Amino acid sequence: MFQKSQQIGGLDRFVSKLDQAQQHLERAILELERAESARKPSAGSIDKANSAAAAEARISELESLNADINHRLNVAIDHLSKVLVS
């Protein structure tokens, strides 16, 4: 019986330490989130410029791809028209 109460007591201490560790982790995460949100305004203009440049590059890629697909479709339509006429 004494051994069982020691095991239960040990489990209680373990759970207590686990709860403390979880609280410590939650505080650390909260501090990291605060630090991140405090940092964002200063880096915001750089991020926006990078995002705008990346968006412009992507738009250019998509326009080029669109032109290529448009050309392929026109060739296919012309080919089908010729096949149907003959």
SEPA-780078 format. One line per 2 residues: for each residue y, z, x of N, C-alpha, C, O. Coordinates in steps of 0.05 Angstrom, whole numbers, plus 5000, padded with zeros to 4 digits. Example, Ala and Ser with C-alpha at 12.3 -4.5 7.8 and 13.67 -1.06 7.14 Angstrom:
<atoms>
4886 5156 5264 4910 5156 5246 4934 5156 5264 4934 5169 5285 | 4955 5142 5257 4979 5143 5273 5001 5157 5258 5023 5161 5268
</atoms>
This chain:
<atoms>
4976 5000 5017 5000 5000 5000 5025 5000 5017 5044 4986 5012 | 5024 5016 5039 5047 5017 5057 5053 4990 5070 5076 4981 5072
5031 4976 5077 5034 4950 5089 5046 4930 5069 5063 4914 5077 | 5038 4931 5044 5049 4913 5024 5079 4918 5021 5094 4899 5018
5087 4943 5020 5116 4949 5017 5131 4940 5041 5155 4932 5039 | 5119 4941 5065 5133 4930 5089 5136 4900 5086 5157 4889 5093
5115 4887 5076 5117 4858 5073 5139 4850 5053 5154 4832 5057 | 5140 4865 5031 5160 4859 5011 5188 4866 5022 5206 4850 5017
5190 4888 5036 5216 4895 5049 5224 4874 5069 5247 4867 5071 | 5205 4864 5084 5210 4843 5103 5220 4817 5089 5237 4803 5099
5207 4812 5067 5215 4788 5051 5243 4792 5040 5259 4773 5040 | 5250 4816 5031 5277 4821 5022 5297 4817 5044 5318 4805 5039
5291 4827 5068 5310 4823 5090 5312 4793 5097 5334 4784 5103 | 5290 4779 5096 5291 4750 5102 5308 4736 5081 5324 4719 5088
5304 4742 5055 5320 4729 5034 5349 4737 5037 5367 4720 5033 | 5355 4762 5044 5382 4770 5049 5395 4754 5072 5418 4745 5069
5381 4751 5093 5391 4736 5116 5394 4706 5109 5413 4693 5117 | 5376 4697 5093 5378 4669 5084 5402 4665 5066 5416 4645 5069
5408 4684 5049 5432 4683 5032 5457 4684 5049 5476 4669 5044 | 5457 4701 5069 5480 4702 5088 5484 4676 5102 5507 4666 5105
5462 4664 5111 5464 4639 5126 5475 4617 5107 5490 4600 5115 | 5466 4617 5082 5475 4597 5063 5505 4601 5057 5520 4581 5056
5514 4625 5054 5543 4630 5050 5559 4621 5074 5580 4609 5072 | 5548 4627 5098 5562 4618 5123 5564 4588 5124 5585 4577 5131
5542 4574 5117 5542 4545 5116 5562 4534 5096 5576 4515 5102 | 5563 4546 5072 5581 4537 5052 5610 4540 5061 5627 4523 5056
5616 4563 5075 5643 4567 5085 5650 4546 5106 5672 4535 5107 | 5631 4540 5124 5635 4520 5145 5640 4492 5132 5657 4478 5142
5625 4485 5112 5628 4460 5099 5656 4458 5086 5670 4438 5088 | 5664 4480 5073 5690 4481 5060 5712 4477 5081 5732 4463 5076
5710 4490 5104 5730 4488 5125 5730 4459 5136 5752 4449 5142 | 5707 4447 5139 5706 4419 5148 5720 4400 5128 5734 4382 5135
5715 4405 5102 5727 4388 5081 5757 4392 5082 5772 4373 5078 | 5767 4417 5085 5796 4421 5087 5808 4407 5111 5829 4395 5109
5794 4409 5134 5804 4396 5158 5805 4366 5155 5823 4353 5164 | 5785 4355 5141 5784 4326 5137 5807 4317 5119 5820 4298 5124
5811 4332 5097 5833 4324 5079 5860 4328 5092 5879 4314 5085 | 5863 4347 5109 5888 4351 5124 5893 4329 5144 5916 4322 5150
5872 4318 5154 5874 4297 5174 5879 4269 5162 5891 4252 5175 | 5870 4265 5138 5871 4239 5125 5899 4227 5123 5903 4203 5130
5920 4242 5115 5946 4229 5113 5956 4217 5139 5969 4196 5138 | 5952 4230 5161 5961 4219 5187 5946 4194 5195 5958 4177 5208
5921 4193 5188 5905 4169 5195 5905 4149 5173 5893 4127 5176 | 5918 4155 5151 5917 4137 5128 5929 4110 5132 5917 4090 5124
5951 4109 5146 5964 4083 5150 5947 4065 5168 5945 4041 5164 | 5934 4077 5188 5917 4062 5206 5893 4052 5191 5884 4029 5193
5881 4070 5174 5858 4062 5158 5865 4039 5139 5849 4021 5135 | 5889 4041 5127 5897 4020 5108 5901 3994 5122 5893 3973 5112
5913 3994 5146 5917 3970 5161 5890 3957 5169 5886 3933 5167 | 5871 3975 5178 5844 3965 5185 5830 3954 5160 5817 3933 5162
5833 3968 5138 5820 3958 5113 5832 3932 5104 5818 3914 5095 | 5859 3929 5106 5872 3904 5098 5862 3881 5116 5857 3859 5106
5861 3886 5142 5852 3865 5161 5823 3858 5155 5816 3834 5156 | 5807 3877 5150 5778 3872 5144 5776 3857 5117 5760 3838 5115
5792 3864 5098 5792 3850 5072 5801 3821 5075 5789 3803 5064 | 5821 3817 5091 5831 3789 5096 5810 3772 5110 5806 3749 5103
5796 3784 5129 5775 3770 5143 5752 3763 5124 5741 3741 5125 | 5745 3782 5107 5724 3777 5088 5732 3756 5068 5715 3739 5060
5757 3756 5059 5766 3736 5040 5764 3708 5053 5756 3689 5041 | 5772 3707 5078 5770 3681 5093 5741 3671 5094 5736 3648 5090
5723 3690 5100 5694 3683 5101 5685 3672 5074 5670 3652 5073 | 5693 3686 5053 5684 3679 5026 5696 3652 5018 5683 3636 5004
5721 3647 5025 5733 3621 5019 5719 3598 5033 5714 3577 5021 | 5711 3603 5058 5696 3583 5073 5669 3578 5060 5660 3555 5057
5656 3599 5053 5630 3597 5040 5632 3583 5013 5615 3566 5006 | 5653 3590 4998 5658 3577 4972 5662 3547 4976 5651 3531 4960
5677 3539 4996 5682 3510 5001 5656 3496 5008 5651 3474 4999 | 5639 3509 5024 5613 3497 5031 5595 3494 5007 5583 3473 5003
5594 3514 4990 5577 3513 4966 5588 3492 4947 5573 3477 4935 | 5615 3491 4945 5627 3470 4927 5620 3442 4937 5613 3425 4920
5621 3438 4963 5613 3412 4974 5584 3405 4968 5577 3383 4959 | 5566 3425 4972 5537 3421 4967 5532 3414 4937 5516 3397 4931
5546 3429 4920 5542 3424 4891 5552 3396 4884 5539 3382 4868 | 5574 3388 4895 5585 3361 4889 5565 3339 4898 5561 3319 4885
5554 3343 4922 5534 3324 4932 5510 3323 4914 5500 3302 4908 | 5500 3347 4905 5477 3348 4888 5483 3334 4861 5466 3320 4850
5507 3339 4850 5515 3327 4825 5516 3297 4827 5506 3282 4810 | 5528 3287 4849 5530 3258 4854 5502 3246 4856 5497 3225 4845
5484 3260 4870 5457 3250 4873 5443 3249 4846 5430 3229 4840 | 5445 3270 4830 5433 3270 4803 5445 3248 4786 5430 3235 4771
5471 3244 4787 5483 3223 4771 5472 3196 4779 5466 3179 4761 | 5469 3191 4804 5457 3165 4813 5429 3162 4804 5421 3140 4796
5413 3183 4805 5385 3182 4796 5384 3177 4766 5367 3161 4757 | 5401 3190 4751 5400 3186 4722 5410 3159 4713 5400 3148 4694
5429 3147 4728 5439 3121 4721 5419 3099 4727 5417 3079 4713 | 5404 3102 4748 5385 3081 4756 5359 3083 4741 5341 3066 4745
</atoms>
